[in-house]
Amino acid sequence: MSYWIYIKLQDQTFHKFQEIYQQLHQGEESNLAKPLGDVLTEISCEVIDQVFSVITAQNFKGVGETEHTLEQITNNLKKYMPWSISLFSNERLLPMVTYIYKQMEEQEGDWFLTYPLDEALALDALNCVAQLDLGNTLFIRQTFDIFLKIIDEGVTCLIREPKKMLKFNLVVDKTLNGVINLTTQLGYKRIDKIADHFNVQTSQAYFHYFMGFLKKISKK
């Protein structure tokens, strides 16, 4: 048994990506970098919206700053993702696209973007949520810390690892690493501050929602 995070994709978004994946494997001659960059940006923004929209729906001090931070993150994605993808030919893009496609899975007609989760981390998350259900306020901060670790595993699997496959030149690679680090730290610091404004009830509501992305499966 293993633990995975499953985040639902919009049907239209998935089929756009699938079409590009198929075209690349069929040896499409016209360059697909632009539509690929656009659809990867759409996927990224959908993931962010699903994971974080429930947080911004809560009424707490600092919600406006949190919305602004998420807007900054999505703006960075919209600026740098299409640009970075545009630098490559179809042949160079194929391994990365294949890798991402393999992280997608269909269940009952819906398509999900998935990534594996360390078992110890998943069990820690489940334990923390159970403690929140018991009204244990001491676990609010710990649950947020684990949440950030789960998010960062997703960033590694779905952004850092695919980026390595593109083998950017030194200058571009350094630029993108800086953007990724800046963007993630911006988000993580904002979430860290949120923990101070969440009580047991709001924490329960959010983390029950987030744990809905977690699945225990026999194999993958």
C-alpha positions, 0 to 999 in steps of 0.5 A: 500500500502507498499514499498518493495525492490526487488533484482533479483536472478539468476535462478540457484542460486534460484533453488539451494536454493529452492531445499535445502528448499524442502529437509529440509521440506521433512526431508532429512537425510544427512546434508545440511549445506555445500550446504546451506552455499554455496548458501547463500553466492552466494545470498549475493554476487549477492545482493552486486554486483547488488546494488553496481556495478553501483557505481564502474562503475562510474568514480570518485576519490576513485573508486579503494578504493571502489572496494577494500572495496566491495572485503573485504565485499564479502571475509568476507561473503565467510569466515564466512557465510559457517562456521556459517551455518556448525555448525547446523543440518538440523532441526536447519536450517529449521526455518531460511531457511523457513524465507528466502524463504518467503522473495523470490517472483516470478514475470513473471518467475523471482525470487526476494529476497525482504524486506519491507521498512519503508514508511516514508523512502521510501517517503524520498528517492523518494523526494530526487531523485526528488530533484536531478532531479531538479539539487538540489546539496544540496540533494546529501548528504541527498540521500546517507544518506537515501540510507545507511538507506535502505541498513541497513534495508535490513541487518536487515531483511536478515542477523540479523534476520535470524541469531537470529533464529539459536540461536548461543552460546554466543561465536559464536554469539559475533564473528558473531555480530562483523563481521556483525558490522565491515563489515557493518560499513566498507561499510557504511563509504566507501559510506559516502566518495563516496558522496563527489565525486558525482555530480548531474549527477552521483548521478542521474544516480546511484539513478535512478538505485537503485530506480529501486529496490523499488516497491509499492505494494498493499499487501504482 
